[in-house]
Amino acid sequence: MSKFLLSILILSISLYSFGNDNEQNKQEDTTDYTPNEWFSSLDKKLFYHYEGPGLSYISEDYGYIRPRTSFGYTGITVHDAKTKEREYLISRLLAPMKAGEKYNVQFYVCLSPHSYYWVDHMGIDFSTIPQKHGAVLNSKSSVISNDYHNLARSEWHKVSGVYVANGGEQYIAIGAFNDFGDKMLDESKEENLNFAHYYIEDVIVKPANDSKASNLVANASFEDHNKFDTDVKIEEPEVVEVEEAMPEEEFKDVEIVVLEDIKIEEVKVDQKIVLNNITFETNKATLLDASYNELASLIDILNKNPNLQIKITGHTDNTGSEMRNKELSQQRAQSVVTYLVSKGIVKERLDAEGHGSDEPVRSNKTEEGRSLNRRVEFTVVKL
């Protein structure tokens, strides 16, 4: 390839990247989009954002933010200061829930940049019938996030928890439930932006006791959508081939074992072993009850091997700021150490360290990968 053609190619790629990263240069399209399998409790045409290679559709009313992991997200107005309307995002599950069964529930939420208000909670509710038009959903069994700090920010925030089914629930509703407090963000903003609008992405509902179970939510990342104005033609940009391939992601090799199967005589110094099923409250370092069986196994090993010294290490995925990830991972590792000490393990045998998202074991581009990256492991320091 001649130097002239190479220069043109580099310039083209640079201009393309700049156009994608600069909000003012993004294409705007007035066409209405809505994600398939989802509907609004107020019968609105759900705002939908799609970003493909060189293409972006932006809401002038709500403001642009990059999708978290996929090419799409949708949004709902959970509070309107003028109309007092409250909108919910609703879909039908692929199968009814079973009575008494536990389900892992998760979604990501982000306050739209142009919102003048924010609300003090967001969550998910399950029901046997769909949400009524315009009604305020009163829920006592929802998976709720009361993380005021993150709900007031235009950054993706995970809401997750465990839901115990009553049986027969077929519908999922996402939004703000019961009574809530609405807060103004910035008094300097325009008064006509009198709403709290939240973007939603990556919804997951899976049986907790089946790691291989499929997601019960269809179109969970909102990539499948309909275009209301069928006259608008979307032209795909020309694909530019680059000779050098992008470097592949690098991952750490971590041995994942069941603690009960460990033979201490085969364990080596500096060996890292993942603790399975160590879980915490969302964005906190508070251990959940599901963690105690695994921790009991670790305590048993430590009691049987009084010379064993270990370092507990916390890890996160790459969601959010790395500063917060380092802080949270350190707090979670320390929480495990504190629990072990409370059960009689001498604190001099333990150490805690947080690595944030620095040591992924899987790709952060998938939910499964991010789930495996959010882990607690221990390293053998002395035998």
VEXLO-849248 format. One record per residue (C-alpha): residue number from 1; residue in one letter; x, z, y. Coordinates in nm, 4 decimals. Example, Ala and Ser with C-alpha at 12.3 -4.5 7.8 and 13.67 -1.06 7.14 Angstrom:
BEGIN
+-----+---+----------+----------+----------+
!   k ! r !        u !        w !        v !
+-----+---+----------+----------+----------+
!   1 ! A !   1.2300 !   0.7800 !  -0.4500 !
!   2 ! S !   1.3670 !   0.7140 !  -0.1060 !
+-----+---+----------+----------+----------+
end
This chain:
BEGIN
+-----+---+----------+----------+----------+
!   k ! r !        u !        w !        v !
+-----+---+----------+----------+----------+
!   1 ! M !   0.0000 !   0.0000 !   0.0000 !
!   2 ! S !   0.1429 !  -0.0947 !   0.3433 !
!   3 ! K !   0.2161 !   0.1724 !   0.6038 !
!   4 ! F !  -0.0498 !   0.0171 !   0.8287 !
!   5 ! L !  -0.3243 !   0.0377 !   0.5648 !
!   6 ! L !  -0.2173 !   0.3899 !   0.4690 !
!   7 ! S !  -0.2421 !   0.4980 !   0.8329 !
!   8 ! I !  -0.5923 !   0.3506 !   0.8599 !
!   9 ! L !  -0.6992 !   0.5331 !   0.5421 !
!  10 ! I !  -0.5651 !   0.8682 !   0.6644 !
!  11 ! L !  -0.7316 !   0.8212 !   1.0043 !
!  12 ! S !  -1.0643 !   0.7357 !   0.8345 !
!  13 ! I !  -1.0505 !   1.0441 !   0.6158 !
!  14 ! S !  -0.9610 !   1.2649 !   0.9144 !
!  15 ! L !  -1.2503 !   1.1346 !   1.1205 !
!  16 ! Y !  -1.4854 !   1.1794 !   0.8233 !
!  17 ! S !  -1.3753 !   1.5428 !   0.7732 !
!  18 ! F !  -1.4019 !   1.6194 !   1.1440 !
!  19 ! G !  -1.7536 !   1.4797 !   1.1545 !
!  20 ! N !  -1.8571 !   1.6985 !   0.8611 !
!  21 ! D !  -1.7094 !   2.0164 !   1.0109 !
!  22 ! N !  -1.8360 !   1.9721 !   1.3640 !
!  23 ! E !  -2.2004 !   2.0786 !   1.4006 !
!  24 ! Q !  -2.2567 !   1.8611 !   1.7052 !
!  25 ! N !  -2.1515 !   1.5505 !   1.5128 !
!  26 ! K !  -2.3886 !   1.5994 !   1.2185 !
!  27 ! Q !  -2.6716 !   1.3561 !   1.1657 !
!  28 ! E !  -3.0143 !   1.4850 !   1.2570 !
!  29 ! D !  -3.3262 !   1.3644 !   1.0851 !
!  30 ! T !  -3.6849 !   1.4488 !   1.1798 !
!  31 ! T !  -3.8163 !   1.3685 !   0.8332 !
!  32 ! D !  -3.9887 !   1.6601 !   0.6563 !
!  33 ! Y !  -3.8428 !   1.7697 !   0.3241 !
!  34 ! T !  -3.9671 !   2.0236 !   0.0753 !
!  35 ! P !  -3.8128 !   2.1474 !  -0.2523 !
!  36 ! N !  -3.9975 !   2.0599 !  -0.5716 !
!  37 ! E !  -4.1562 !   2.3457 !  -0.7720 !
!  38 ! W !  -4.1841 !   2.5675 !  -0.4599 !
!  39 ! F !  -4.4548 !   2.6175 !  -0.1984 !
!  40 ! S !  -4.5246 !   2.8243 !   0.1117 !
!  41 ! S !  -4.7860 !   3.1011 !   0.1242 !
!  42 ! L !  -4.8898 !   2.9553 !   0.4618 !
!  43 ! D !  -4.9171 !   2.6002 !   0.3257 !
!  44 ! K !  -4.6290 !   2.4885 !   0.5442 !
!  45 ! K !  -4.3921 !   2.2043 !   0.4696 !
!  46 ! L !  -4.0963 !   2.4196 !   0.3762 !
!  47 ! F !  -3.7904 !   2.3502 !   0.5855 !
!  48 ! Y !  -3.5311 !   2.1929 !   0.3605 !
!  49 ! H !  -3.1638 !   2.1256 !   0.4157 !
!  50 ! Y !  -2.9691 !   1.8742 !   0.2112 !
!  51 ! E !  -2.6010 !   1.7972 !   0.2459 !
!  52 ! G !  -2.4451 !   1.5187 !   0.0505 !
!  53 ! P !  -2.1312 !   1.3121 !   0.1054 !
!  54 ! G !  -2.1388 !   1.2366 !   0.4763 !
!  55 ! L !  -2.5098 !   1.3227 !   0.5114 !
!  56 ! S !  -2.6713 !   1.6292 !   0.6643 !
!  57 ! Y !  -3.0261 !   1.7099 !   0.7691 !
!  58 ! I !  -3.0431 !   1.9865 !   1.0232 !
!  59 ! S !  -3.3219 !   2.1939 !   1.1694 !
!  60 ! E !  -3.3021 !   2.1964 !   1.5489 !
!  61 ! D !  -3.5435 !   2.4918 !   1.5513 !
!  62 ! Y !  -3.3595 !   2.7205 !   1.3100 !
!  63 ! G !  -2.9939 !   2.6192 !   1.3358 !
!  64 ! Y !  -2.7443 !   2.4838 !   1.0882 !
!  65 ! I !  -2.5441 !   2.6728 !   0.8260 !
!  66 ! R !  -2.3562 !   2.5320 !   0.5284 !
!  67 ! P !  -2.5160 !   2.5611 !   0.1857 !
!  68 ! R !  -2.3645 !   2.8424 !  -0.0147 !
!  69 ! T !  -2.2861 !   2.6636 !  -0.3411 !
!  70 ! S !  -2.5109 !   2.3626 !  -0.3890 !
!  71 ! F !  -2.6367 !   2.0772 !  -0.1733 !
!  72 ! G !  -2.9621 !   2.2426 !  -0.0738 !
!  73 ! Y !  -3.1404 !   2.5484 !   0.0566 !
!  74 ! T !  -3.4858 !   2.6155 !   0.1912 !
!  75 ! G !  -3.6219 !   2.8596 !   0.4485 !
!  76 ! I !  -3.9212 !   3.0760 !   0.5416 !
!  77 ! T !  -4.0338 !   3.2498 !   0.8601 !
!  78 ! V !  -4.0858 !   3.6091 !   0.7480 !
!  79 ! H !  -4.1783 !   3.7276 !   1.0972 !
!  80 ! D !  -4.3365 !   3.5517 !   1.3950 !
!  81 ! A !  -4.3638 !   3.7719 !   1.7031 !
!  82 ! K !  -4.6486 !   3.5646 !   1.8496 !
!  83 ! T !  -4.8715 !   3.4805 !   1.5540 !
!  84 ! K !  -4.7737 !   3.7837 !   1.3401 !
!  85 ! E !  -4.7758 !   3.5482 !   1.0414 !
!  86 ! R !  -4.5616 !   3.6295 !   0.7432 !
!  87 ! E !  -4.4482 !   3.3512 !   0.5129 !
!  88 ! Y !  -4.3473 !   3.3813 !   0.1466 !
!  89 ! L !  -4.1601 !   3.1372 !  -0.0741 !
!  90 ! I !  -4.3446 !   3.1023 !  -0.4053 !
!  91 ! S !  -4.2890 !   2.9366 !  -0.7401 !
!  92 ! R !  -4.4247 !   2.9581 !  -1.0947 !
!  93 ! L !  -4.1893 !   3.0859 !  -1.3636 !
!  94 ! L !  -4.1108 !   2.8604 !  -1.6573 !
!  95 ! A !  -4.2451 !   3.1280 !  -1.8950 !
!  96 ! P !  -4.4486 !   3.4489 !  -1.8495 !
!  97 ! M !  -4.2592 !   3.7771 !  -1.8483 !
!  98 ! K !  -4.2771 !   4.0075 !  -2.1510 !
!  99 ! A !  -4.4040 !   4.3651 !  -2.1134 !
! 100 ! G !  -4.1275 !   4.6264 !  -2.1019 !
! 101 ! E !  -3.8470 !   4.3692 !  -2.0920 !
! 102 ! K !  -3.5770 !   4.3996 !  -1.8282 !
! 103 ! Y !  -3.4869 !   4.0978 !  -1.6159 !
! 104 ! N !  -3.1793 !   4.0415 !  -1.4014 !
! 105 ! V !  -3.3004 !   3.9125 !  -1.0661 !
! 106 ! Q !  -3.0958 !   3.7579 !  -0.7877 !
! 107 ! F !  -3.1141 !   3.5342 !  -0.4826 !
! 108 ! Y !  -2.9073 !   3.4663 !  -0.1721 !
! 109 ! V !  -3.0453 !   3.4975 !   0.1796 !
! 110 ! C !  -2.9102 !   3.4121 !   0.5240 !
! 111 ! L !  -3.0617 !   3.4710 !   0.8694 !
! 112 ! S !  -3.0937 !   3.1383 !   1.0522 !
! 113 ! P !  -2.8582 !   3.1125 !   1.3538 !
! 114 ! H !  -3.1426 !   3.0553 !   1.6009 !
! 115 ! S !  -3.3509 !   3.3543 !   1.4939 !
! 116 ! Y !  -3.4304 !   3.5941 !   1.7781 !
! 117 ! Y !  -3.5412 !   3.8661 !   1.5338 !
! 118 ! W !  -3.4331 !   4.0059 !   1.1991 !
! 119 ! V !  -3.6180 !   4.2253 !   0.9501 !
! 120 ! D !  -3.5045 !   4.5383 !   0.7698 !
! 121 ! H !  -3.5585 !   4.4184 !   0.4134 !
! 122 ! M !  -3.5932 !   4.1103 !   0.1947 !
! 123 ! G !  -3.6829 !   4.0909 !  -0.1706 !
! 124 ! I !  -3.8600 !   3.9390 !  -0.4699 !
! 125 ! D !  -4.2001 !   4.0254 !  -0.6158 !
! 126 ! F !  -4.3550 !   3.9164 !  -0.9454 !
! 127 ! S !  -4.7266 !   3.8748 !  -1.0122 !
! 128 ! T !  -4.9766 !   3.7278 !  -1.2572 !
! 129 ! I !  -5.1441 !   3.5225 !  -0.9826 !
! 130 ! P !  -4.9928 !   3.3363 !  -0.6846 !
! 131 ! Q !  -4.9778 !   3.4940 !  -0.3400 !
! 132 ! K !  -5.2974 !   3.4484 !  -0.1353 !
! 133 ! H !  -5.2890 !   3.2305 !   0.1745 !
! 134 ! G !  -5.1747 !   3.4241 !   0.4807 !
! 135 ! A !  -5.1922 !   3.7668 !   0.3164 !
! 136 ! V !  -4.9261 !   4.0340 !   0.3546 !
! 137 ! L !  -4.7842 !   4.1101 !   0.0143 !
! 138 ! N !  -4.7788 !   4.4822 !  -0.0643 !
! 139 ! S !  -4.5345 !   4.5456 !  -0.3432 !
! 140 ! K !  -4.4112 !   4.8647 !  -0.5089 !
! 141 ! S !  -4.2203 !   4.6965 !  -0.7898 !
! 142 ! S !  -4.0090 !   4.4415 !  -0.6066 !
! 143 ! V !  -3.6351 !   4.3910 !  -0.6143 !
! 144 ! I !  -3.5559 !   4.4788 !  -0.2529 !
! 145 ! S !  -3.2487 !   4.4678 !  -0.0283 !
! 146 ! N !  -3.2419 !   4.7224 !   0.2553 !
! 147 ! D !  -2.8954 !   4.6166 !   0.3649 !
! 148 ! Y !  -2.9682 !   4.6085 !   0.7372 !
! 149 ! H !  -2.6170 !   4.5014 !   0.8356 !
! 150 ! N !  -2.6109 !   4.1824 !   0.6261 !
! 151 ! L !  -2.9747 !   4.0900 !   0.6917 !
! 152 ! A !  -2.8934 !   4.0660 !   1.0610 !
! 153 ! R !  -2.6117 !   3.8162 !   1.0072 !
! 154 ! S !  -2.6079 !   3.4393 !   0.9681 !
! 155 ! E !  -2.4038 !   3.4633 !   0.6494 !
! 156 ! W !  -2.5084 !   3.4352 !   0.2851 !
! 157 ! H !  -2.5954 !   3.7734 !   0.1346 !
! 158 ! K !  -2.6848 !   3.8447 !  -0.2276 !
! 159 ! V !  -2.9984 !   4.0406 !  -0.3168 !
! 160 ! S !  -3.0035 !   4.1485 !  -0.6807 !
! 161 ! G !  -3.1433 !   4.4079 !  -0.9162 !
! 162 ! V !  -3.3189 !   4.4721 !  -1.2459 !
! 163 ! Y !  -3.6942 !   4.4286 !  -1.2841 !
! 164 ! V !  -3.8935 !   4.5847 !  -1.5711 !
! 165 ! A !  -4.1905 !   4.3599 !  -1.6438 !
! 166 ! N !  -4.5464 !   4.4855 !  -1.6803 !
! 167 ! G !  -4.6217 !   4.1781 !  -1.8876 !
! 168 ! G !  -4.7760 !   3.8416 !  -1.8031 !
! 169 ! E !  -4.6087 !   3.7915 !  -1.4654 !
! 170 ! Q !  -4.5938 !   3.4178 !  -1.3985 !
! 171 ! Y !  -4.5241 !   3.3887 !  -1.0242 !
! 172 ! I !  -4.2293 !   3.4791 !  -0.8068 !
! 173 ! A !  -4.2568 !   3.5450 !  -0.4314 !
! 174 ! I !  -3.9605 !   3.5848 !  -0.1941 !
! 175 ! G !  -3.9912 !   3.7396 !   0.1506 !
! 176 ! A !  -4.0463 !   4.0670 !   0.3404 !
! 177 ! F !  -4.2995 !   4.3057 !   0.1852 !
! 178 ! N !  -4.5163 !   4.5956 !   0.3016 !
! 179 ! D !  -4.4485 !   4.7330 !   0.6484 !
! 180 ! F !  -4.1140 !   4.6441 !   0.7996 !
! 181 ! G !  -3.9202 !   4.6984 !   1.1177 !
! 182 ! D !  -3.8391 !   4.3890 !   1.3221 !
! 183 ! K !  -3.5395 !   4.3975 !   1.5547 !
! 184 ! M !  -3.4268 !   4.1726 !   1.8366 !
! 185 ! L !  -3.0756 !   4.0400 !   1.7978 !
! 186 ! D !  -2.9600 !   3.9300 !   2.1387 !
! 187 ! E !  -3.1652 !   3.9692 !   2.4544 !
! 188 ! S !  -2.9778 !   3.6780 !   2.6095 !
! 189 ! K !  -3.1343 !   3.4349 !   2.3625 !
! 190 ! E !  -3.4242 !   3.2144 !   2.4609 !
! 191 ! E !  -3.7580 !   3.3931 !   2.4340 !
! 192 ! N !  -3.9243 !   3.0987 !   2.2612 !
! 193 ! L !  -3.7078 !   3.1682 !   1.9534 !
! 194 ! N !  -3.9405 !   3.4543 !   1.8674 !
! 195 ! F !  -3.9067 !   3.4497 !   1.4898 !
! 196 ! A !  -3.7064 !   3.5804 !   1.1983 !
! 197 ! H !  -3.6348 !   3.2792 !   0.9789 !
! 198 ! Y !  -3.4318 !   3.3201 !   0.6620 !
! 199 ! Y !  -3.2657 !   3.0583 !   0.4438 !
! 200 ! I !  -3.2874 !   3.1038 !   0.0644 !
! 201 ! E !  -3.0610 !   2.9706 !  -0.2112 !
! 202 ! D !  -2.9612 !   3.0270 !  -0.5772 !
! 203 ! V !  -3.2583 !   3.2159 !  -0.7232 !
! 204 ! I !  -3.2066 !   3.3582 !  -1.0730 !
! 205 ! V !  -3.4421 !   3.5408 !  -1.3110 !
! 206 ! K !  -3.3068 !   3.5974 !  -1.6628 !
! 207 ! P !  -3.3758 !   3.8443 !  -1.9469 !
! 208 ! A !  -3.1154 !   4.1193 !  -1.9155 !
! 209 ! N !  -3.0615 !   4.1556 !  -2.2908 !
! 210 ! D !  -2.9820 !   3.7895 !  -2.3547 !
! 211 ! S !  -2.6615 !   3.6613 !  -2.1940 !
! 212 ! K !  -2.7361 !   3.3047 !  -2.3070 !
! 213 ! A !  -3.0939 !   3.2955 !  -2.1755 !
! 214 ! S !  -3.1930 !   3.0152 !  -1.9386 !
! 215 ! N !  -3.3046 !   3.0731 !  -1.5823 !
! 216 ! L !  -3.6832 !   3.1192 !  -1.5616 !
! 217 ! V !  -3.6844 !   2.9656 !  -1.2119 !
! 218 ! A !  -3.7110 !   2.5886 !  -1.1755 !
! 219 ! N !  -3.5093 !   2.4106 !  -0.9038 !
! 220 ! A !  -3.3351 !   2.7410 !  -0.8320 !
! 221 ! S !  -3.0799 !   2.5849 !  -0.5935 !
! 222 ! F !  -3.3375 !   2.3624 !  -0.4174 !
! 223 ! E !  -3.1480 !   2.0406 !  -0.4834 !
! 224 ! D !  -3.4564 !   1.8631 !  -0.6208 !
! 225 ! H !  -3.6772 !   1.7683 !  -0.3261 !
! 226 ! N !  -3.9429 !   1.5333 !  -0.1926 !
! 227 ! K !  -3.9283 !   1.3395 !   0.1315 !
! 228 ! F !  -4.2574 !   1.3207 !   0.3198 !
! 229 ! D !  -4.1671 !   1.0193 !   0.5295 !
! 230 ! T !  -4.1023 !   0.7599 !   0.2608 !
! 231 ! D !  -4.0233 !   0.4942 !   0.5206 !
! 232 ! V !  -3.6909 !   0.6544 !   0.6026 !
! 233 ! K !  -3.4108 !   0.4941 !   0.4053 !
! 234 ! I !  -3.1017 !   0.7005 !   0.3269 !
! 235 ! E !  -2.7941 !   0.4872 !   0.2890 !
! 236 ! E !  -2.5155 !   0.6287 !   0.0775 !
! 237 ! P !  -2.1754 !   0.6161 !   0.2515 !
! 238 ! E !  -1.8972 !   0.4066 !   0.1121 !
! 239 ! V !  -1.6807 !   0.6067 !  -0.1272 !
! 240 ! V !  -1.3168 !   0.6192 !  -0.0219 !
! 241 ! E !  -1.0764 !   0.6520 !  -0.3130 !
! 242 ! V !  -0.7726 !   0.8681 !  -0.2565 !
! 243 ! E !  -0.4686 !   0.8072 !  -0.4725 !
! 244 ! E !  -0.3632 !   1.1727 !  -0.5040 !
! 245 ! A !  -0.6070 !   1.3964 !  -0.6906 !
! 246 ! M !  -0.7054 !   1.7309 !  -0.5430 !
! 247 ! P !  -0.5279 !   2.0251 !  -0.7133 !
! 248 ! E !  -0.7325 !   2.2001 !  -0.9788 !
! 249 ! E !  -0.8397 !   2.5607 !  -0.9362 !
! 250 ! E !  -0.6024 !   2.8140 !  -1.0851 !
! 251 ! F !  -0.7359 !   3.1102 !  -1.2787 !
! 252 ! K !  -0.5863 !   3.4268 !  -1.4215 !
! 253 ! D !  -0.5783 !   3.4789 !  -1.7952 !
! 254 ! V !  -0.7637 !   3.8007 !  -1.8731 !
! 255 ! E !  -0.8255 !   3.9326 !  -2.2201 !
! 256 ! I !  -1.1947 !   4.0128 !  -2.2617 !
! 257 ! V !  -1.2456 !   4.2540 !  -2.5507 !
! 258 ! V !  -1.4972 !   4.5116 !  -2.6704 !
! 259 ! L !  -1.3522 !   4.8566 !  -2.6136 !
! 260 ! E !  -1.4708 !   4.9897 !  -2.9494 !
! 261 ! D !  -1.2572 !   4.7254 !  -3.1238 !
! 262 ! I !  -0.9337 !   4.8154 !  -2.9454 !
! 263 ! K !  -0.6486 !   4.9352 !  -3.1656 !
! 264 ! I !  -0.4286 !   5.1424 !  -2.9398 !
! 265 ! E !  -0.1185 !   5.0707 !  -3.1472 !
! 266 ! E !  -0.1600 !   4.6997 !  -3.0657 !
! 267 ! V !  -0.2063 !   4.7484 !  -2.6903 !
! 268 ! K !   0.0928 !   4.6681 !  -2.4688 !
! 269 ! V !   0.2064 !   4.7965 !  -2.1301 !
! 270 ! D !   0.0773 !   4.5762 !  -1.8419 !
! 271 ! Q !  -0.2027 !   4.4422 !  -2.0647 !
! 272 ! K !  -0.5265 !   4.3833 !  -1.8722 !
! 273 ! I !  -0.8584 !   4.4525 !  -2.0406 !
! 274 ! V !  -1.1957 !   4.3741 !  -1.8823 !
! 275 ! L !  -1.4632 !   4.6442 !  -1.8874 !
! 276 ! N !  -1.7877 !   4.4697 !  -1.9795 !
! 277 ! N !  -2.1221 !   4.5730 !  -1.8295 !
! 278 ! I !  -1.9861 !   4.7747 !  -1.5372 !
! 279 ! T !  -2.2471 !   4.7180 !  -1.2648 !
! 280 ! F !  -2.3089 !   4.8527 !  -0.9157 !
! 281 ! E !  -2.5820 !   4.8598 !  -0.6562 !
! 282 ! T !  -2.5853 !   4.5490 !  -0.4374 !
! 283 ! N !  -2.2978 !   4.5511 !  -0.1865 !
! 284 ! K !  -2.2233 !   4.9146 !  -0.2755 !
! 285 ! A !  -1.9877 !   5.1121 !  -0.4992 !
! 286 ! T !  -2.2638 !   5.3160 !  -0.6644 !
! 287 ! L !  -2.2520 !   5.2812 !  -1.0437 !
! 288 ! L !  -2.5729 !   5.1765 !  -1.2173 !
! 289 ! D !  -2.6936 !   5.3463 !  -1.5366 !
! 290 ! A !  -2.6078 !   5.0386 !  -1.7435 !
! 291 ! S !  -2.2368 !   5.1154 !  -1.6858 !
! 292 ! Y !  -2.2235 !   5.4520 !  -1.8618 !
! 293 ! N !  -2.2077 !   5.3287 !  -2.2232 !
! 294 ! E !  -1.8975 !   5.1249 !  -2.1494 !
! 295 ! L !  -1.7411 !   5.4089 !  -1.9531 !
! 296 ! A !  -1.8135 !   5.6493 !  -2.2399 !
! 297 ! S !  -1.6121 !   5.4212 !  -2.4696 !
! 298 ! L !  -1.3217 !   5.4221 !  -2.2235 !
! 299 ! I !  -1.3359 !   5.8023 !  -2.1965 !
! 300 ! D !  -1.3220 !   5.8263 !  -2.5748 !
! 301 ! I !  -1.0066 !   5.6111 !  -2.5854 !
! 302 ! L !  -0.8425 !   5.8182 !  -2.3114 !
! 303 ! N !  -0.9268 !   6.1444 !  -2.4894 !
! 304 ! K !  -0.7839 !   6.0184 !  -2.8190 !
! 305 ! N !  -0.4647 !   5.8989 !  -2.6489 !
! 306 ! P !  -0.3568 !   6.1730 !  -2.4062 !
! 307 ! N !  -0.0393 !   5.9871 !  -2.2983 !
! 308 ! L !  -0.2290 !   5.6744 !  -2.1960 !
! 309 ! Q !  -0.2208 !   5.6025 !  -1.8230 !
! 310 ! I !  -0.4248 !   5.3180 !  -1.6732 !
! 311 ! K !  -0.4994 !   5.1448 !  -1.3438 !
! 312 ! I !  -0.8613 !   5.0534 !  -1.2684 !
! 313 ! T !  -0.8889 !   4.7260 !  -1.0747 !
! 314 ! G !  -1.1972 !   4.5909 !  -0.8974 !
! 315 ! H !  -1.2592 !   4.2191 !  -0.8417 !
! 316 ! T !  -1.5256 !   4.0186 !  -0.6551 !
! 317 ! D !  -1.6258 !   3.6545 !  -0.6251 !
! 318 ! N !  -1.5478 !   3.4651 !  -0.3028 !
! 319 ! T !  -1.8857 !   3.5259 !  -0.1357 !
! 320 ! G !  -1.8585 !   3.6828 !   0.2107 !
! 321 ! S !  -1.5473 !   3.7788 !   0.4044 !
! 322 ! E !  -1.2304 !   3.8571 !   0.2122 !
! 323 ! M !  -1.1805 !   4.1731 !   0.4160 !
! 324 ! R !  -1.5138 !   4.3073 !   0.2933 !
! 325 ! N !  -1.4411 !   4.1889 !  -0.0624 !
! 326 ! K !  -1.1107 !   4.3803 !  -0.0675 !
! 327 ! E !  -1.2809 !   4.6895 !   0.0702 !
! 328 ! L !  -1.5722 !   4.6726 !  -0.1748 !
! 329 ! S !  -1.3525 !   4.6071 !  -0.4787 !
! 330 ! Q !  -1.1313 !   4.9046 !  -0.3868 !
! 331 ! Q !  -1.4360 !   5.1286 !  -0.3448 !
! 332 ! R !  -1.5790 !   5.0204 !  -0.6801 !
! 333 ! A !  -1.2510 !   5.0804 !  -0.8618 !
! 334 ! Q !  -1.2303 !   5.4232 !  -0.7014 !
! 335 ! S !  -1.5902 !   5.4928 !  -0.8029 !
! 336 ! V !  -1.4959 !   5.4340 !  -1.1676 !
! 337 ! V !  -1.1911 !   5.6625 !  -1.1353 !
! 338 ! T !  -1.4036 !   5.9340 !  -0.9744 !
! 339 ! Y !  -1.6509 !   5.9148 !  -1.2618 !
! 340 ! L !  -1.3736 !   5.9384 !  -1.5241 !
! 341 ! V !  -1.2286 !   6.2448 !  -1.3491 !
! 342 ! S !  -1.5747 !   6.4043 !  -1.3427 !
! 343 ! K !  -1.5791 !   6.3692 !  -1.7220 !
! 344 ! G !  -1.2515 !   6.5576 !  -1.7667 !
! 345 ! I !  -0.9861 !   6.2864 !  -1.7452 !
! 346 ! V !  -0.6826 !   6.4106 !  -1.5510 !
! 347 ! K !  -0.6618 !   6.2166 !  -1.2249 !
! 348 ! E !  -0.2836 !   6.1731 !  -1.2560 !
! 349 ! R !  -0.3511 !   5.9381 !  -1.5487 !
! 350 ! L !  -0.5589 !   5.7082 !  -1.3299 !
! 351 ! D !  -0.5092 !   5.4788 !  -1.0339 !
! 352 ! A !  -0.7503 !   5.2511 !  -0.8432 !
! 353 ! E !  -0.6872 !   4.9136 !  -0.6814 !
! 354 ! G !  -0.9050 !   4.6441 !  -0.5238 !
! 355 ! H !  -0.8051 !   4.2774 !  -0.5332 !
! 356 ! G !  -1.1134 !   4.1217 !  -0.3713 !
! 357 ! S !  -1.1478 !   3.7572 !  -0.4771 !
! 358 ! D !  -0.7715 !   3.6940 !  -0.5170 !
! 359 ! E !  -0.7737 !   3.6737 !  -0.8983 !
! 360 ! P !  -1.0662 !   3.4594 !  -1.0216 !
! 361 ! V !  -1.0962 !   3.4017 !  -1.3960 !
! 362 ! R !  -1.3553 !   3.1260 !  -1.3592 !
! 363 ! S !  -1.4650 !   2.8796 !  -1.0918 !
! 364 ! N !  -1.6589 !   3.0293 !  -0.8006 !
! 365 ! K !  -1.8557 !   2.7033 !  -0.7777 !
! 366 ! T !  -2.1040 !   2.8162 !  -1.0465 !
! 367 ! E !  -2.3151 !   3.1305 !  -1.0791 !
! 368 ! E !  -2.1753 !   3.1959 !  -1.4258 !
! 369 ! G !  -1.8224 !   3.1753 !  -1.2896 !
! 370 ! R !  -1.8960 !   3.4047 !  -0.9960 !
! 371 ! S !  -2.0583 !   3.6540 !  -1.2337 !
! 372 ! L !  -1.7435 !   3.6670 !  -1.4488 !
! 373 ! N !  -1.5238 !   3.7024 !  -1.1410 !
! 374 ! R !  -1.7202 !   4.0105 !  -1.0320 !
! 375 ! R !  -1.5582 !   4.2462 !  -1.2783 !
! 376 ! V !  -1.3779 !   4.5749 !  -1.3314 !
! 377 ! E !  -1.0721 !   4.5812 !  -1.5557 !
! 378 ! F !  -0.8009 !   4.8253 !  -1.6451 !
! 379 ! T !  -0.4275 !   4.7733 !  -1.6834 !
! 380 ! V !  -0.2202 !   4.9779 !  -1.9251 !
! 381 ! V !   0.0484 !   5.1553 !  -1.7170 !
! 382 ! K !   0.1936 !   5.3887 !  -1.9790 !
! 383 ! L !   0.1353 !   5.4517 !  -2.3490 !
+-----+---+----------+----------+----------+
end
